[in-house]
Amino acid sequence: MQDSRFFSRTAFALALVTLLAVAGHSVLPEKHWEWLPDPDRVAHIYADDMHGGASSAHWIDESAHHFRCVLRESDLPAPPFCGIHIHFDTASKPSVDLSRYRRAYIDVDYKGGNQKLRLYLTEFVPGFTDTEEPVRSGTAKYLSAYVPSTETDQQFVVQMGEFLVADWWVNDQNVPREFSTASRDKVLTFGIDIAYPSTLGEHELKVNRVTFVGDWISAENWYLGILFIWVVALIAVGLGRIIYLRQVLLNEQKEKAKYQALSSQDALTGLMNRPGLMTEYHRRIEADDNCWPVTVMVIDIDHFKPVNDTYGHSVGDLILQRVAHQILTHTRETDIAARWGGEEFVVVLPSTPGQSALPLAERLRQAVKAETHPEAGSQGVTISIGVCQAERSDRFEDAFKHADTALYRAKNKGRNCVVVKGETASQA
């Protein structure tokens, strides 16, 4: 339940942040580049006299990008023209990337009778544009936009999307189709000229200011960034959930193993209890031929009830724990030791004949006898042990019965001894 609430809250928080991020792009600060005025910008003015026409152009103030031109009729097939273009940068970096700018604020002073001015950009096209003379050769991509001359009374705005590739440039240069779309990522020059139909006579133009405005991060990249964050977040949340569920599963398995151990373990002595021994015997001993022959020992503490009655159950519990400790000390890791009930214990010894179990039983008997119990006035405690070798065809119940019978023989012989089924008792 807490897991579900956590992930629901995480998803809600991500959704809220996403909505704020989407809305936030519109209020991000814009990127401003005041390109002009700059006295170091290299500018050129031109007129149709460069092609044998009658028009002319001359500077009024070159550093202020201020010029005058006179348009005259000529025998040229093209109409008269004049204009200015300004290079964006130095020879070390001849082109600039304007693709991140969305609009341009332009301030020009114009005097003349033309109804429109033509703004244009020239762009370098790798693999097509002449690298030596990109602008003069006409191979630089030509993108143009038109502005009514009346707008020059004040600063005006041109959207960068208004700059379109000129049809005449595509046709005159026989431009391949893949180069005929606007990209504005390698712009060489910015220019203004008198647009067709051009009015004859005098024209004066001064370029005061050009400022490009755009996004520090484009909307496309912004939304891709949000999408990327979502993908990373979902992967992180997914991995977190997998790790969390895996940990839950491990904890459940540990808890299960813990309860299984508790259900098969005697809480007082730490040995297996009767159900635990039976489960382990059926699981490990009965199914494995390598475990045979198997010997079963039944162990009982002698005269335990009088000790309990005299010194109390707490002392009796200590004696049970000490006997269990001796059993664990004198048996192997492969043996199965359990508290059968009360003061009775059972040990199953795999791969052990009955005669081979006798020395182990003797050592255990002597170790228990040698241990003192200060809580019981240093009164010694002894054990009796019945031993039986089980046959492969025997059930556990049969082997236990025979070992228990041997135990009773040991009790009848005076206790504190070991009796192997069918043999006489050994006693210290």
C-alpha positions as CSV (number, residue, x, y, z in Angstrom):
1,M,0.0,0.0,0.0
2,Q,2.8,2.4,0.9
3,D,4.6,1.4,-2.2
4,S,1.6,2.2,-4.4
5,R,1.2,5.6,-2.7
6,F,4.8,6.5,-3.2
7,F,4.8,5.7,-6.9
8,S,1.5,7.4,-7.4
9,R,2.8,10.5,-5.7
10,T,6.0,10.3,-7.8
11,A,4.0,10.1,-11.0
12,F,1.8,13.0,-10.0
13,A,4.8,15.1,-9.1
14,L,6.4,14.3,-12.5
15,A,3.2,15.2,-14.3
16,L,2.9,18.5,-12.5
17,V,6.6,19.3,-13.2
18,T,6.1,18.4,-16.8
19,L,3.0,20.7,-17.2
20,L,5.0,23.6,-15.6
21,A,8.0,22.8,-17.8
22,V,5.8,22.8,-21.0
23,A,4.3,26.1,-20.0
24,G,7.6,27.5,-18.8
25,H,9.2,27.5,-22.2
26,S,7.1,30.5,-23.2
27,V,8.4,32.5,-20.2
28,L,12.1,31.6,-20.5
29,P,14.4,34.6,-21.1
30,E,15.1,35.2,-24.8
31,K,18.5,35.2,-26.4
32,H,19.4,38.7,-27.8
33,W,22.2,39.4,-30.3
34,E,22.6,43.0,-31.2
35,W,24.6,42.5,-34.4
36,L,24.5,46.1,-35.5
37,P,25.6,48.8,-34.9
38,D,29.2,47.6,-35.1
39,P,31.8,49.7,-36.9
40,D,33.9,46.7,-37.5
41,R,31.4,45.0,-39.7
42,V,32.5,44.8,-43.4
43,A,29.9,46.2,-45.7
44,H,29.6,46.5,-49.5
45,I,27.3,48.7,-51.6
46,Y,26.4,47.9,-55.2
47,A,24.3,48.9,-58.2
48,D,23.6,47.6,-61.7
49,D,26.6,49.6,-63.1
50,M,28.6,46.5,-61.9
51,H,27.0,44.7,-64.9
52,G,27.1,47.6,-67.3
53,G,24.0,49.4,-66.1
54,A,23.5,53.2,-65.6
55,S,22.7,53.1,-61.9
56,S,25.3,54.0,-59.2
57,A,25.9,53.9,-55.5
58,H,28.2,55.7,-53.1
59,W,28.9,55.9,-49.4
60,I,27.6,58.8,-47.3
61,D,29.1,57.2,-44.1
62,E,30.6,53.8,-44.5
63,S,31.1,53.2,-40.8
64,A,27.4,54.0,-40.2
65,H,26.4,51.8,-43.1
66,H,24.8,54.9,-44.7
67,F,24.7,55.2,-48.6
68,R,22.9,56.8,-51.5
69,C,22.2,55.3,-54.9
70,V,20.6,56.6,-58.1
71,L,18.6,54.2,-60.3
72,R,18.6,54.9,-64.0
73,E,17.2,53.2,-67.1
74,S,19.7,51.1,-69.0
75,D,19.8,48.6,-71.9
76,L,20.2,45.7,-69.4
77,P,17.4,43.1,-69.6
78,A,17.1,43.2,-65.8
79,P,15.5,46.2,-64.0
80,P,17.9,48.7,-62.3
81,F,18.9,47.9,-58.7
82,C,21.1,49.0,-55.8
83,G,21.7,47.8,-52.3
84,I,24.0,46.9,-49.4
85,H,25.2,43.7,-47.9
86,I,27.1,43.3,-44.6
87,H,29.3,40.4,-43.7
88,F,28.5,38.7,-40.4
89,D,32.0,37.9,-39.2
90,T,35.7,37.8,-39.9
91,A,37.5,35.6,-42.3
92,S,38.3,33.2,-39.5
93,K,34.6,32.6,-39.0
94,P,32.8,33.7,-42.1
95,S,29.4,32.3,-41.3
96,V,27.1,32.3,-38.3
97,D,24.2,30.1,-37.2
98,L,20.9,32.0,-37.2
99,S,18.7,28.9,-37.0
100,R,18.2,29.4,-33.2
101,Y,16.8,33.0,-33.8
102,R,13.1,33.4,-34.4
103,R,12.9,37.1,-35.4
104,A,15.0,40.2,-36.1
105,Y,14.4,43.7,-34.9
106,I,15.5,46.1,-37.7
107,D,15.9,49.8,-37.7
108,V,16.7,51.5,-41.0
109,D,16.2,55.0,-42.4
110,Y,15.0,55.1,-46.0
111,K,14.3,58.0,-48.3
112,G,13.1,57.3,-51.8
113,G,10.0,56.5,-53.8
114,N,10.1,52.6,-53.7
115,Q,7.1,50.9,-52.2
116,K,9.1,47.9,-50.9
117,L,12.5,47.0,-49.6
118,R,13.9,43.6,-50.0
119,L,15.8,42.0,-47.0
120,Y,18.0,39.1,-47.7
121,L,20.5,36.6,-46.3
122,T,23.1,34.7,-48.1
123,E,24.0,31.2,-46.8
124,F,26.9,28.9,-47.5
125,V,25.9,25.5,-48.9
126,P,28.6,22.9,-48.3
127,G,29.3,21.0,-51.5
128,F,27.7,23.6,-53.7
129,T,28.8,27.2,-52.8
130,D,32.0,28.5,-54.2
131,T,34.4,28.6,-51.2
132,E,36.6,31.3,-52.8
133,E,33.9,33.8,-53.7
134,P,30.6,32.5,-52.2
135,V,28.6,35.8,-52.5
136,R,30.1,37.3,-55.7
137,S,29.8,34.0,-57.6
138,G,26.1,33.8,-56.8
139,T,26.4,30.3,-55.5
140,A,25.6,31.2,-51.9
141,K,22.0,30.4,-51.1
142,Y,19.8,33.5,-51.4
143,L,16.9,33.9,-48.9
144,S,14.7,37.0,-49.1
145,A,11.8,38.7,-47.3
146,Y,9.9,41.9,-48.4
147,V,9.0,44.8,-46.2
148,P,6.8,47.8,-47.1
149,S,9.0,50.9,-47.1
150,T,6.4,52.7,-44.9
151,E,7.4,50.4,-42.0
152,T,10.9,52.0,-42.0
153,D,9.4,55.0,-40.1
154,Q,10.1,53.1,-36.9
155,Q,11.8,49.8,-35.9
156,F,10.1,46.8,-37.4
157,V,10.1,43.1,-36.8
158,V,10.8,40.4,-39.4
159,Q,10.2,36.8,-38.5
160,M,13.1,34.6,-39.6
161,G,10.7,32.2,-41.2
162,E,9.8,35.0,-43.7
163,F,13.2,34.5,-45.3
164,L,12.5,32.1,-48.1
165,V,14.8,30.8,-50.8
166,A,14.4,32.9,-53.9
167,D,13.1,31.1,-57.0
168,W,15.3,33.0,-59.3
169,W,18.4,31.8,-57.4
170,V,17.3,28.2,-57.6
171,N,16.6,28.5,-61.4
172,D,19.6,30.7,-62.3
173,Q,22.0,28.4,-60.4
174,N,20.3,25.2,-61.3
175,V,20.3,24.3,-57.6
176,P,19.7,20.6,-56.7
177,R,16.5,20.1,-54.8
178,E,18.2,19.1,-51.5
179,F,19.9,22.6,-51.4
180,S,16.7,24.6,-52.1
181,T,15.3,24.8,-48.6
182,A,16.0,27.5,-46.0
183,S,18.2,26.4,-43.1
184,R,20.0,29.6,-41.9
185,D,22.7,27.7,-40.1
186,K,25.7,29.1,-42.2
187,V,24.7,32.6,-43.0
188,L,27.3,34.8,-44.6
189,T,25.7,38.2,-45.2
190,F,22.7,40.3,-44.4
191,G,21.6,42.8,-47.1
192,I,18.9,45.3,-48.1
193,D,18.2,46.4,-51.7
194,I,15.5,48.3,-53.6
195,A,12.9,45.7,-54.5
196,Y,11.3,45.2,-57.9
197,P,9.5,47.1,-59.2
198,S,12.1,49.7,-58.5
199,T,11.4,53.4,-58.8
200,L,13.9,55.4,-60.8
201,G,15.7,58.3,-59.1
202,E,17.6,58.8,-55.9
203,H,17.4,56.5,-52.8
204,E,19.1,56.9,-49.5
205,L,19.4,54.1,-47.0
206,K,21.0,53.8,-43.5
207,V,21.1,50.6,-41.5
208,N,21.0,51.7,-37.9
209,R,20.4,48.6,-35.9
210,V,19.8,44.9,-36.4
211,T,19.0,42.7,-33.3
212,F,18.4,39.0,-33.6
213,V,16.1,37.4,-30.9
214,G,15.6,33.7,-30.3
215,D,15.5,31.0,-27.7
216,W,18.5,29.8,-25.7
217,I,16.9,26.4,-26.0
218,S,14.6,25.7,-28.9
219,A,11.1,24.5,-28.2
220,E,11.9,21.3,-30.0
221,N,15.0,20.6,-27.8
222,W,13.1,21.8,-24.7
223,Y,10.3,19.3,-25.3
224,L,12.8,16.6,-26.2
225,G,14.6,17.3,-22.9
226,I,11.3,16.9,-21.1
227,L,10.7,13.6,-22.9
228,F,14.2,12.5,-22.1
229,I,13.7,13.3,-18.4
230,W,10.4,11.4,-18.5
231,V,12.1,8.4,-20.0
232,V,15.0,8.5,-17.5
233,A,12.5,9.0,-14.6
234,L,10.3,6.1,-15.8
235,I,13.3,3.9,-16.1
236,A,14.5,5.0,-12.6
237,V,11.1,4.5,-11.1
238,G,10.8,1.1,-12.8
239,L,14.2,0.0,-11.6
240,G,13.4,1.4,-8.2
241,R,10.1,-0.6,-8.1
242,I,11.9,-3.7,-9.3
243,I,14.5,-3.3,-6.6
244,Y,11.8,-2.6,-4.0
245,L,9.7,-5.6,-5.0
246,R,12.9,-7.8,-5.1
247,Q,13.7,-6.6,-1.6
248,V,10.2,-7.3,-0.5
249,L,10.4,-10.7,-2.0
250,L,13.7,-11.4,-0.3
251,N,12.3,-10.1,3.0
252,E,9.3,-12.4,2.6
253,Q,11.6,-15.3,1.8
254,K,13.7,-14.6,4.9
255,E,10.6,-14.3,7.0
256,K,9.3,-17.5,5.5
257,A,12.6,-19.2,6.2
258,K,12.6,-17.8,9.7
259,Y,9.1,-19.1,10.4
260,Q,9.9,-22.4,8.8
261,A,13.0,-22.7,11.0
262,L,11.0,-21.7,14.0
263,S,8.3,-24.3,13.1
264,S,11.0,-27.0,12.9
265,Q,13.2,-25.8,15.8
266,D,12.9,-26.3,19.5
267,A,12.9,-22.9,21.1
268,L,14.6,-23.9,24.3
269,T,17.5,-25.9,23.1
270,G,18.0,-24.7,19.5
271,L,17.9,-28.3,18.3
272,M,15.3,-29.5,15.8
273,N,11.9,-30.4,17.2
274,R,10.1,-33.6,16.4
275,P,8.3,-32.3,13.1
276,G,11.6,-30.8,12.0
277,L,13.5,-34.1,12.4
278,M,10.8,-36.0,10.6
279,T,10.8,-33.6,7.7
280,E,14.6,-33.6,7.4
281,Y,14.7,-37.4,7.7
282,H,12.2,-37.9,4.8
283,R,13.9,-35.2,2.7
284,R,17.5,-36.1,3.1
285,I,17.9,-39.6,4.5
286,E,15.2,-41.7,2.9
287,A,15.8,-40.5,-0.6
288,D,19.6,-40.9,-0.6
289,D,21.2,-44.4,-0.9
290,N,24.5,-42.8,0.1
291,C,23.2,-42.1,3.6
292,W,22.8,-45.8,4.5
293,P,23.3,-47.5,6.8
294,V,21.6,-45.1,9.3
295,T,21.8,-45.3,13.0
296,V,19.2,-43.8,15.4
297,M,20.0,-42.9,19.0
298,V,17.4,-42.1,21.6
299,I,18.7,-40.2,24.6
300,D,17.0,-39.6,27.9
301,I,18.2,-37.6,30.9
302,D,18.2,-39.8,34.0
303,H,16.0,-38.8,37.0
304,F,15.1,-35.5,35.4
305,K,11.8,-35.1,37.1
306,P,13.2,-35.0,40.7
307,V,15.7,-32.3,39.5
308,N,12.8,-30.3,38.1
309,D,10.7,-30.7,41.2
310,T,13.6,-29.9,43.6
311,Y,15.2,-26.9,41.8
312,G,12.5,-25.7,39.6
313,H,11.8,-25.6,35.9
314,S,14.3,-22.8,35.2
315,V,17.2,-25.0,36.4
316,G,15.7,-27.9,34.5
317,D,15.7,-25.7,31.4
318,L,19.4,-24.9,31.9
319,I,20.2,-28.6,32.2
320,L,18.3,-29.3,29.0
321,Q,20.2,-26.6,27.2
322,R,23.6,-28.0,28.4
323,V,22.7,-31.5,27.4
324,A,21.7,-30.2,24.0
325,H,25.0,-28.3,23.7
326,Q,26.9,-31.5,24.4
327,I,24.9,-33.4,21.8
328,L,25.7,-30.7,19.2
329,T,29.4,-30.8,20.3
330,H,29.7,-34.5,19.9
331,T,27.8,-35.0,16.6
332,R,28.7,-34.2,13.1
333,E,27.3,-31.5,10.8
334,T,25.7,-34.3,8.7
335,D,23.9,-35.7,11.8
336,I,20.3,-34.7,12.7
337,A,19.8,-33.9,16.4
338,A,16.4,-33.1,17.8
339,R,14.6,-32.7,21.1
340,W,11.9,-35.3,20.9
341,G,10.0,-34.0,23.9
342,G,10.5,-33.4,27.6
343,E,13.9,-34.6,28.5
344,E,14.2,-37.0,25.5
345,F,16.4,-36.4,22.5
346,V,16.9,-38.2,19.2
347,V,20.0,-38.2,17.0
348,V,20.1,-39.7,13.4
349,L,23.5,-40.6,12.1
350,P,23.6,-41.1,8.3
351,S,26.3,-43.4,6.8
352,T,27.0,-44.9,10.2
353,P,26.6,-48.6,11.3
354,G,25.4,-49.2,14.8
355,Q,28.8,-50.4,16.1
356,S,30.5,-47.2,14.7
357,A,27.9,-45.1,16.6
358,L,28.8,-46.7,19.9
359,P,32.0,-44.7,20.6
360,L,30.2,-41.5,19.8
361,A,27.4,-42.4,22.2
362,E,30.0,-43.2,24.9
363,R,31.8,-39.9,24.5
364,L,28.5,-38.1,24.7
365,R,27.5,-40.0,27.9
366,Q,30.8,-39.3,29.6
367,A,30.7,-35.6,28.6
368,V,27.2,-35.1,30.1
369,K,28.2,-36.9,33.3
370,A,31.3,-34.8,33.7
371,E,29.5,-31.5,33.5
372,T,28.5,-29.7,36.7
373,H,25.4,-27.7,37.4
374,P,25.9,-25.1,40.1
375,E,22.3,-24.2,40.1
376,A,21.5,-27.7,41.2
377,G,24.1,-27.8,44.0
378,S,26.7,-29.2,41.6
379,Q,24.6,-32.3,41.3
380,G,25.6,-34.3,38.3
381,V,23.3,-35.4,35.5
382,T,23.6,-38.6,33.6
383,I,21.9,-39.8,30.4
384,S,20.9,-43.2,29.0
385,I,21.1,-43.9,25.3
386,G,19.5,-46.6,23.1
387,V,21.1,-47.2,19.7
388,C,19.7,-49.0,16.7
389,Q,21.0,-49.5,13.2
390,A,18.1,-49.1,10.8
391,E,17.7,-51.3,7.7
392,R,17.1,-49.7,4.3
393,S,13.6,-51.2,4.3
394,D,12.8,-49.9,7.7
395,R,10.6,-47.0,8.3
396,F,11.8,-44.3,10.7
397,E,9.1,-45.3,13.2
398,D,10.5,-48.9,13.2
399,A,14.0,-47.7,13.8
400,F,12.9,-45.3,16.5
401,K,10.9,-48.1,18.2
402,H,13.9,-50.4,18.3
403,A,16.2,-47.6,19.6
404,D,13.6,-46.7,22.2
405,T,13.5,-50.4,23.3
406,A,17.3,-50.3,23.7
407,L,16.9,-47.1,25.8
408,Y,14.4,-48.9,28.2
409,R,17.0,-51.7,28.5
410,A,19.5,-49.1,29.5
411,K,17.1,-47.7,32.1
412,N,16.4,-51.1,33.5
413,K,20.2,-51.9,33.8
414,G,20.6,-49.0,36.1
415,R,20.7,-45.9,33.8
416,N,23.9,-43.9,32.7
417,C,24.7,-46.4,30.0
418,V,24.5,-47.1,26.3
419,V,22.6,-50.1,24.9
420,V,22.8,-51.1,21.2
421,K,19.9,-53.1,19.9
422,G,20.5,-56.8,20.5
423,E,23.7,-56.2,22.6
424,T,24.6,-55.6,26.2
425,A,24.9,-52.2,27.8
426,S,28.1,-50.3,28.2
427,Q,28.4,-48.3,31.4
428,A,30.9,-46.2,33.3
